[in-house]
Amino acid sequence: MTTLKRTLTVVLLLAAFGVGLTAQEMTKDDWQKQITELTAKRNDLKNRLSSIENEVNNLKKQDAEKAAALKACEDELAALKGADLTPYLAELDKVDAQLNELSRLSNQDLFARRGELDALQSKIDELKKNRLSALPRYMDRLNDQQSRLDALKRTLQQIIESGQAMQTYTVGTWAKDRDCLWNIAKKPKVYDNAFLWPKIWQGNRDQIKNPDIIKPGQKLKIPAKAELTQEEKSAARSYWNKKQAAAPAAPAK
């Protein structure tokens, strides 16, 4: 009985020792797996840390650049505040005065002076390029002027689209006004160019049969200023040819 117990004890001990060896080998495999996983995580964290450090360094660089730019702007702003503003303010006042004048014009007068809108736009663009426009008070004023000019441009476009752009001229007497198509076209408020007289003739064929004959009180339509069209040139040539043909022949010597 004792021998049997001893045998069983030895068997149990051997079995336990074998299980222990197996458990020890499995734990070592698991440990190696964990080490591999942790090493990979460590390397990943190192890479992420390096990326974050680079990003932080870039942000610091950008912050330093922006701080320097801000300092430069503050220095320039301080210099602008101490600058002589008189010439700049005078130009702003001129633009305001011209806008006020144009805003009070009738549709026909605004159309006649439409070229001033482009000149005003160029002037406002020029004023915006000045460093003083960086000051809020002047930028606000320029923005207001631009808005008013844009409104005038829209009004002009509506005038053109609605057909209200046609200027008119009431014929005066020859004795007082020396009005003929040539002299009317030469007037600064009409074309400021006598050679454009055929435009008035062709634009008023319902009233003018003979361009040499116009009557006081006639209200003539004045087409928009432009180069003579082919039809207008042809009419002028026909007129001059007839005048030449009707002229008496020079007496023979």
Backbone hydrogen bonds, N-H to C=O, Kabsch-Sander energy under -0.5 kcal/mol:
donor,donor_aa,acceptor,acceptor_aa,energy
5,K,1,M,-2.4
6,R,2,T,-2.6
7,T,3,T,-2.5
8,L,4,L,-3.0
9,T,5,K,-2.7
10,V,6,R,-2.3
11,V,7,T,-2.5
12,L,8,L,-2.8
13,L,9,T,-2.7
14,L,10,V,-2.8
15,A,11,V,-2.6
16,A,12,L,-2.9
17,F,13,L,-2.7
18,G,14,L,-2.1
19,V,15,A,-2.4
20,G,16,A,-2.5
21,L,17,F,-2.0
22,T,18,G,-2.1
23,A,19,V,-2.8
24,Q,20,G,-2.4
25,E,21,L,-2.1
26,M,22,T,-2.0
27,T,23,A,-2.1
28,K,24,Q,-1.5
29,D,25,E,-1.5
30,D,26,M,-2.5
31,W,27,T,-2.6
32,Q,28,K,-2.3
33,K,29,D,-2.3
34,Q,30,D,-2.5
35,I,31,W,-2.6
36,T,32,Q,-2.1
37,E,33,K,-2.3
38,L,34,Q,-3.2
39,T,35,I,-2.4
40,A,36,T,-2.0
41,K,37,E,-2.4
42,R,38,L,-2.8
43,N,39,T,-2.4
44,D,40,A,-2.4
45,L,41,K,-2.9
46,K,42,R,-2.4
47,N,43,N,-2.2
48,R,44,D,-2.5
49,L,45,L,-2.7
50,S,46,K,-2.5
51,S,47,N,-2.3
52,I,48,R,-2.5
53,E,49,L,-2.7
54,N,50,S,-2.1
55,E,51,S,-2.3
56,V,52,I,-2.8
57,N,53,E,-2.4
58,N,54,N,-2.3
59,L,55,E,-2.4
60,K,56,V,-2.5
61,K,57,N,-2.1
62,Q,58,N,-2.7
63,D,59,L,-2.7
64,A,60,K,-2.3
65,E,61,K,-2.3
66,K,62,Q,-2.8
67,A,63,D,-2.3
68,A,64,A,-2.1
69,A,65,E,-2.5
70,L,66,K,-2.8
71,K,67,A,-2.2
72,A,68,A,-2.3
73,C,69,A,-2.5
74,E,70,L,-2.7
75,D,71,K,-2.4
76,E,72,A,-2.5
77,L,73,C,-3.0
78,A,74,E,-2.2
79,A,75,D,-1.9
80,L,76,E,-2.5
81,K,77,L,-2.3
82,G,78,A,-0.9
83,A,80,L,-1.5
85,L,83,A,-0.8
89,L,85,L,-2.8
90,A,86,T,-2.2
91,E,87,P,-1.8
92,L,88,Y,-2.1
93,D,89,L,-2.4
94,K,90,A,-1.9
95,V,91,E,-2.0
96,D,92,L,-2.2
97,A,93,D,-2.5
98,Q,94,K,-2.3
99,L,95,V,-2.5
100,N,96,D,-2.5
101,E,97,A,-2.1
102,L,98,Q,-2.6
103,S,99,L,-2.1
104,R,100,N,-0.8
104,R,101,E,-0.9
105,L,102,L,-1.1
110,L,106,S,-2.7
111,F,107,N,-2.2
112,A,108,Q,-2.3
113,R,109,D,-1.5
114,R,111,F,-1.5
116,E,113,R,-1.9
117,L,114,R,-1.3
118,D,114,R,-0.7
119,A,115,G,-1.5
120,L,116,E,-2.4
121,Q,117,L,-2.1
122,S,118,D,-2.1
123,K,119,A,-1.9
124,I,120,L,-2.6
125,D,121,Q,-2.4
126,E,122,S,-2.1
127,L,123,K,-2.3
128,K,124,I,-2.0
129,K,125,D,-1.0
130,N,126,E,-0.6
130,N,127,L,-0.7
133,S,130,N,-1.8
134,A,131,R,-1.9
135,L,132,L,-1.8
138,Y,135,L,-1.0
139,M,135,L,-2.4
140,D,136,P,-2.6
141,R,137,R,-1.2
142,L,138,Y,-2.5
143,N,139,M,-2.5
144,D,140,D,-2.0
145,Q,141,R,-2.3
146,Q,142,L,-2.5
147,S,143,N,-2.1
148,R,144,D,-2.1
149,L,145,Q,-2.4
150,D,146,Q,-2.6
151,A,147,S,-1.8
152,L,148,R,-1.8
153,K,149,L,-2.3
154,R,150,D,-2.2
155,T,151,A,-2.2
156,L,152,L,-2.6
157,Q,153,K,-2.3
158,Q,154,R,-2.2
159,I,155,T,-2.3
160,I,156,L,-2.4
161,E,157,Q,-2.6
162,S,158,Q,-2.0
163,G,159,I,-0.6
163,G,160,I,-0.9
164,Q,159,I,-1.8
165,A,159,I,-0.7
166,M,163,G,-0.7
167,Q,222,I,-1.3
169,Y,220,L,-2.4
171,V,169,Y,-0.6
171,V,218,Q,-3.0
177,D,173,T,-2.4
178,R,173,T,-0.8
178,R,174,W,-1.0
179,D,173,T,-0.8
180,C,178,R,-0.6
181,L,211,P,-0.5
184,I,180,C,-2.8
185,A,181,L,-2.4
186,K,182,W,-1.3
187,K,183,N,-0.7
187,K,184,I,-1.2
190,V,187,K,-1.7
191,Y,185,A,-0.8
191,Y,187,K,-0.7
192,D,185,A,-0.6
192,D,187,K,-2.1
193,N,185,A,-2.1
196,L,193,N,-1.7
197,W,194,A,-1.7
199,K,196,L,-1.8
200,I,196,L,-0.7
200,I,197,W,-0.7
201,W,197,W,-1.8
202,Q,198,P,-3.0
203,G,199,K,-1.8
204,N,200,I,-0.5
204,N,201,W,-1.3
205,R,202,Q,-0.7
207,Q,204,N,-1.9
208,I,204,N,-3.0
209,K,207,Q,-0.7
213,I,210,N,-2.5
214,I,212,D,-0.6
217,G,171,V,-3.1
218,Q,215,K,-2.0
220,L,169,Y,-3.3
220,L,218,Q,-0.9
222,I,167,Q,-4.3
233,K,229,T,-2.5
234,S,230,Q,-2.5
235,A,231,E,-2.4
236,A,232,E,-2.2
237,R,233,K,-2.5
238,S,234,S,-2.3
239,Y,235,A,-2.2
240,W,236,A,-2.5
241,N,237,R,-2.6
242,K,238,S,-2.1
243,K,239,Y,-2.3
244,Q,240,W,-2.4
245,A,241,N,-2.4
246,A,242,K,-2.1
247,A,243,K,-1.0
